[in-house]
């Protein structure tokens, strides 16, 4: 899995949108030769439903690029980057992201919120 760099480690751990890779980091996973990283972008203040938006970046050694954005809204539809539209990996990517979100919410081992005890 990819490691999270500290904020002072320079411009090397950036999200595809240019923000630091530690901002909203939930987790990552490998699929084939690529590493997918999931970030929580938060909620929109004007949104009464408190729908959370997520960003999925992909890095296949060419630097992070946006793969997809989706929300936790049950009626929401994932917005795939043009190069990922209709890719056969799309359902698996979303499945793994939802698993990371669930593990993160519970603070399970391996999640960004998990802290060892003792």
PyMOL commands that set and color helices and strands:
alter all, ss='L'
color gray80, all
select helices_A, chain A and resi 82-84+90-106
alter helices_A, ss='H'
color red, helices_A
select strands_A, chain A and resi 25-31+34-43+52-59+65-71+79-80
alter strands_A, ss='S'
color yellow, strands_A
deselect
rebuild
show_as cartoon
